[in-house]
Structures are given as C-alpha cells and as structure tokens.
C-alpha cells in the first residue's frame, strides 16, 4: 500500500509568519497577489496594510497609468524591472479624468473639479486633502459677468496686476506644477507639502491638516518665483528648489506644526543661465551625496514640421538630449558629469518626480540609464499626443523602449494619452 504524501497546508500558517513572509517579497506584484491565496492570507494581507508595515526589500519606482482595459475605477502599475503590470483598484472619483501632477513619498497628487489638491495612496486607497486653491497668496476666486466661477492669478504679493484668468477646468490643469512631501501623509501634520505653482513657479507650503498655504520668501525677496523642480532630502531634512536659471535654494520648514517662524531659506547655487528651456530636475546621488542638475531637452519627432494650419499641440514631442551637471556649491559652478560617472547608477525622471539609485540595488534595471516619463511643461495641453516615455541610454545618448514591454512606447496605446503616466515608489504607508 502506497504511503500518502503529506501536503503542506499553507493556510494554516500563523498570521505573524505570513506577515513576515509578505515583508520579504521582493516584487510588489507578488505581495499584492499574496492576499488572493486564501482567506487566511487575505486577512494577513489586510493586517499588513492596516499596520503600515514596510517591505524589507527596496522597490524601484513604478509607472502608474490609467487605461480603458481597467476602466475608470482602477489604475495600473508598470514595473520597468520585470515588464509586468499590476492592476490596482481605486474609487472612480480619485482618478477618472483628474490631472495627476506627480507623486511623492508613494502618494499620488491629483486635482479635483473645484480645483483643489488631493493626495492618494494607490495601494491602500487612503486619501488626504491639502488647503484650497483660494488660500494661495496670489489667487482670487470671483464670479464673471455671466455668472461663471473664475480664478484670477496675480503676478505679485501686492495684488496689483493679474497675469491671467482661468476657468475651473483650466485652473486644475495649469495652476499646479509640482508637490513634494517631506514624509507620508499618514503621519498627519508631520507631513509638509511644498507646492510649485502659477504664475511662474512660485513656492508655498502647508502641513497636512492646515487650512491655508503659506508663501515661501527667498533672501531679499517678498516671495519666490521661477522654480522648475523641487526635492526633499531625508538626510538633512531640507527642501531644495531648482530655478530656470540654474540657481538652487535650500528651504528649512519649521518641524513643529505650531511653529510661527517662517521657513529659513538660503542660496546654494547662483544663477548660471538665462535660458528657460526644457525640463530641469534636481537629483541627490546616494552614497556620494552629490547634488545633480539634469536638463532635459525635447523637440518634435524627426520629420515633423508644423504647418501654418496645423496645431503644434497635436504633434508629439520626444526627448532629444540630457545634460547632467554636478552642483559645486563651494566654487559656485556647474560641472558637467560624464556618462561614465553614472554608469553604476539608474535615474528616474518625470512629471514631479526624480530619483537616483545604485544599479546594484536593482539588477534587472539597465545601469547608466535614465528611465523617463513625460514631463513637457504643457503636458496638460497635449492630451492626445503620444507620451514621451522610455529609457535613455546616457552613454549612447539615445532613447530605448522600456525593457520587457514593447507596447509601453507604442503610439497606439490609449493609456499614453491622459492622464499622463507618472513614476511612483509604491508604499503601504
């Protein structure tokens, strides 16, 4: 008589063991799908999410996008390391038709119809609201002669001259440039949001739970303007802003929510150019601590010429060149970085997002490359163009398709239209 082979009953594992296993999974998709193994694992997965337990393995940024296949009640996360996509359910109102202006600390930044800013964790569905648009120092809501709600954007603190008037629809697409968070919004008022906004890269901040935005002033100025990108540095607890002219400022927002003192600001790098072209990013290099500026230049695809009767917004733009500089604050100059100096690193750049990682942390990614998502300054006005997404080989100076997913860069993909895909580092916290 044959002996019966013992079969392990994985559903009988203690919950703490299952949760430990979940924390060790190196692929986010495996972690999410583990909750579908059985009812016991589903309960453990719910506990894992509820306790905001971190994964013990680092995750690379994922590309979050919407597509017709998933409908308005879900989004997809694409992993550039594996080429796989993961469907994540979301309440329809959190994503359907809303502009997405980037991601920070694993949370999406979206704009509602009013238009006010909201933070959304796509993995947990948690949300947090930021102060209303009308509390920005240079924006006023009024009613037009036809009874329509309008927003007037002023050029200065004195409310002396309006630069432009927006309808709510236009305001939600064009007022906000970028939001950077100091930590997870789950930490409440300990999370500081730095906002770059109209009319020209002005800077304001607020803590989660604040009722108003507070403008940031630079040394010798009443406010700040001309900012194109910002990052938060966990190492020193400072925000850094990059201006169109290459100048860099450090911003120290008081840690305590009750602190009444204004943020302390100082110049890190002086102005080095008058050119306000392309997209500019700040990137902190791990290990060395070097601060980089990345200048990204786009143009119409080869062979595309704008005819007199043709709208340029209907033509796709693509990245043609990346220029990378090391910020030398001591000598007050930018030193161009060679491709060889970054051959052991991987960059991620996109709308409201920048990051740098040692390539050895993610062997499946291609070293010496920058993974790019669309970031043209008028991306909200180019809803029906092919998105500028791919992998830039810094040594060859060429764009490549993202590995493992040829269709990601194909112009026929509807999800490449609107809202524009953004990089995000998913988190359960």
N, C-alpha and C positions, 0 to 999 in steps of 0.2 A: 504494500500500500504506500503510495507516494505521500511524502510529508507535505503539508500545506506550507506554502511560502508566506512568511509574515509580511504584511503590508503596513507600512508606517501610516498612521493616522495624523496627518499634518494639522487637521482641525483641532486636535486635542492638545496642541502645544499651549503652554501658559501664555497669557497676553503679554507679560513683560518680555518673554523670549521673542515673540512675534514682533513686538515693537523694536527690540534691539536689532533684529534682522532687517526690518524696514529702514532703520537708520543707517545700515551698512550698504544698502543697494546703491550702486554707482550710477545707474541710469534712472533718471526721473520717471520715464515711462513705466519702468518695472515697478517703481514704488507706487505709482498711481494705480496700476493694474493689479497690484497685490491685494487691493481691497475687494477685488471681484473673485478671489479664490473660493471663499465660502463665507457663511455668516459670521463665523468666529474671526476670520481675518478682516472682514468688513468692519466689525466692531473695533478691532485693534487699530485699523487704519483711521477710523473716526477719532479714536483716542489720540493717536499720533498727531492728527491735525489740531484737535482741540487743545492739546498741551503745548502747541507750537514747538514741537521738538525738532531740532536741526538734524539734517542728514550729516553723517560723519564723513561723507565723501564730497569733495568740491564739485560743483556743477558749472559747466560753461554757460554763457548766455544762449538763450533760445530765441528764435524768431517767432513772434506772435502775430497771427494774421486772422482775418475773417474770410470765409469763402461760402459760396452758395451751397456746397455739398453739406455743410454743417448747419446751415440756416442761421437765423438771427439770434438764436438762444445758445450759441456756442462759438468758441473760437478754437484755433488750432495752434499748437506749439511745435515748431520745426527745430530739430536738433541738428546743427551742422556737423557734429561729430559722427553721428550714425546715419544721417539722411532720413530718419524716421520722423513722422508727425504724430502728435498726440492730441486727441480731441478733449477740450475742457469745457464743460457746461457753464454758462453764465446767464443770469437773468437778462432777458432781452433788452431792457432799458439801459443796461450798463455798457452795451457795445453797439447796438444796432444804429448805424448811421452817425454815431458820435465821432468827432475828431479825436484821435489819440495822439497826444503830443509828446510821447516818450514814456519811459519807465525809470523808476529809481527804487533801490532797496527791494526789488522784486514786486513792486506795485505799479500798476498802470496809472497814467494820468489821462483822464478823459474830461470832456467838456459837455455839459448838458444844454438844453434848449434855452436856458434863461439869458445869458450863458455863464454858469459858474463851474468851478473846477471840482472834480471828484477823484479820489484815489481808490483803486480797486485791486484786490489781490485775486488774480485769475485762478489760483489753485484752491483757495478757501472760500471765495465769494465775499470776503469781508470788505467793507467799504468805509471810507472816511471823507468828510466834506471839508473843503478849505473855505476861507472867507469869500463873500460875494464879490463880484466884479466891481460893484459900485463903491466898494471900500478902498479900491486902489486910488492913490493920491491924485492921479491925473485923469480920471474917468468920471463922467457925469451922465446919468440917465435922464432923458427928457422925452416929452411927447411931441411929435411933429404936428404940423397944422392939419394933417389928415388923420390925426389920432393914432399914429403908429409909434411904438416904442423905439427909441433911438439912443445910441451911445456916442457921446462926444469925447474925443480923446485930445487932451491938451498937451502942448509941447513942453510946458514948464510948470513949476510949482505954483506960479502966480495966477494960473487960470486966465492968462491974458489973451491967448490966441489958440484957437482949436486947429489941430493938424488935419483931422479927418472925422467924419461922422459915419458910424456903422449901423446897419440894421442888426437885430439879434443874430440872424443867420451868418452875416459876415463877421460880426464880433467874435463868435465862437470859433471861427476858423483863423482869425488873424490877430487877435489881441494877445494871445498867449504864445510865447516862444519856447520856454523850457521850464520845468520844475525839477529841482534837485532836493532830495530828502537827506537829512542827517542820520536817520535811523528808521526802523519800521514804524508806520503809523499806529501799530498795535500798542506802542508804548505811550500813546496819548500826547500830552503836552511836551514830553521829552523829544518828540519829533519836530524838527524845524524844517519848513519848506522854503526854499529860496526860489523866487519866481523872476524870470526874464520876460518882459512884456513890452507892449507898444507904449510910446510911439517909436522908440528906436533902441530896443534892448535896455530899457530901464530895469532897475533891480528893486524888488521888495521882498519882505519875508513875513512869515506867520508861523505860529505853532499850531499843531492840530488842536482844535477847540477854541482858537482865537476868533474874535468877531470881526477883526479888521486886518488889512495888510499894512505893514509899516515900511515906508521907503528907506532905502539904504543910501547914505551920502558918502561920497569919496572925499578924501582930504582936499579942502579948499573949494568944494562944490556943494550946492544945495541938494543935489540928488546924484544919481548915477545914470549913465546913458552909454549907448554904443556897445553894449555887451552882446557877444555872439554865442558864448558857451560857458558853462559853469560845472564844477565838480565839487564833491565833498571828500575831504581826506580824513579817513578814520584815524590815521596815525597822529595827527596834530589837532584834530577837531576843528579844522578851519574850512570854510568855503573858499574856492578860488574862481575868479571870473576872468574870461579872456575877451578882449575887445577887438573890434575890427582892425585896429591899428597895431595889433600885436602886444599891447600892454596887458599886464596881468596884475590883479589886485587880490589881496587876501582879506577875508571878511570873518571877523570873530563875533558871532552872535552870542549874547549872554546865555549861559546854560540854564539858569533858573527862569521859569515862566513868569515869576513875579518881578524879575529884574527890570528896573526902569531905565537903565543906562542904554544909550544907542549902541549899535554894533561898532566895534573898533575896526577900522579899515586902514590898510597900508599898501603902498605900491611895491610890487615885487619886480616888475619888469616895465621899463619905459616903452613909449611908442617907438615902433621901428618901421612902420609903413603907412602910407596914406590910402592904400588900395583896400577897398571893401568888396572883395570879390571871392566867390567860392564859399565853402563852409570851413569854419575853423573850430578845432577841438583842443581841449586840454586833456592830457593823459599822464597819470602818475605811473612810473615804471616800478614794479615790485623789486625788492632786494636792493637795487641801487638807489631808489628814491628819486631818480631824475624826473624832472617835470618836462614833458614834451608838448610842443605845439604841432598839430597836424593840420596842414592846409590842403583842402580837397577842392579840386577844380573840375567842373563839369561843362559839357558842351553838347550840342546836338550831335546825333549819330552821324557818322561819315555818310556823305551823300544827301543829307537832309538840308534843304535850304528853305528859308521862309519866303514864300511868295507874297506879293502885295495883298492878295485877297485871302491869305491863309492866316489863321490864328496860331501864333507860336506856342500857345498853351496846349495845342493838340499834338505837338511833336515831342517825342521822348528825349530826355537828357540822360547822359551817362557819364560816369567818372572817366576823366582822361589823364589825370595826374595827381599824385600825392606828394606833398613836400613836407618833410618831417624835420623839426628843429629841437635841439635841447636848449632849455632856458638857462642861461648863465646869469643868475641874479647879481653875482659879485661884479662881473665885468659889464653888466647891463647890455648883453647882446644875445642874439640867437645864433647857435652853432648848428649848421646843417648836419643831420645824422645820416650816416650811410646805411644802406640796406644790410650790410654785414653786421652792423652794431645791433640789429634787431632780428638777426637770423634765428635766435633761440627764443623768440617771443611771438605772441599772437595778439593782434589788436582787434577790437570790435568797435565800429563806429557807425552811428546812425542818428536819427532824429532824437535829440535829447538824451543821447547815450554815448559813453566812451569807456573803454576798459582795456587793460593790458595784462597778460598772463604769461608766465614762463611756459614754453611749449611742452616741457616735460610733464606738466600737470595734466595735460590733455593730449595724449599721444595720437589720438585719432584725428586731431586738427593738423593742418599743414603749417609747419613753422615758417617764420619770415613772411607771413601774410596778414593782411587786414581784411576782416570779414565786414562787408559794407551793407548797410540798409539805406534806403532812400533818405536824403536829407537836403534837398534843394529848398531854398528859402521860400519858394512859392509852391511847396508840395500840396498845400490845401487847395490851390487853384488849378492843379494839374491832375484832377481826379481820374481821368480816363486815359492816362498815359501809362506805358509800361514802366514799372518801378525800376530804379537803379539799384539792383541787388546782386551781390556776387562776392567773389573772393579776389582781392587784389594782391598779386604776387609782387612784393616790393623789390625784389632783385630784377625781375623781368620787366616791371613796370606795365603789367597787363592785367586785365580783368578776366577771371575764370568763373565758370559755373560753380555753385556750391557743391561740394562732393556728395555723392550718393543720391542726388535728386536733380536730375537734368531739368525737370519742369520748373524748378524754382526760378530760373532766369528766363523762362519762355514767355514771350509776349502775349500768348493766348490765354494765360492763366487769369481768371477773373479776380482772384484774391489779390493780385498785384495792383489793383486799382485803388479802392478806397474802403475803409481807412487804410492808410499806408502802414505796412508791417513795421514793427519796431523790435529792437533787441530788448530782452528782459532776462534777468537771472532769477528763475522761479524760486520761491520760498514758501514755506508753510507758516511763516511768522509775519 
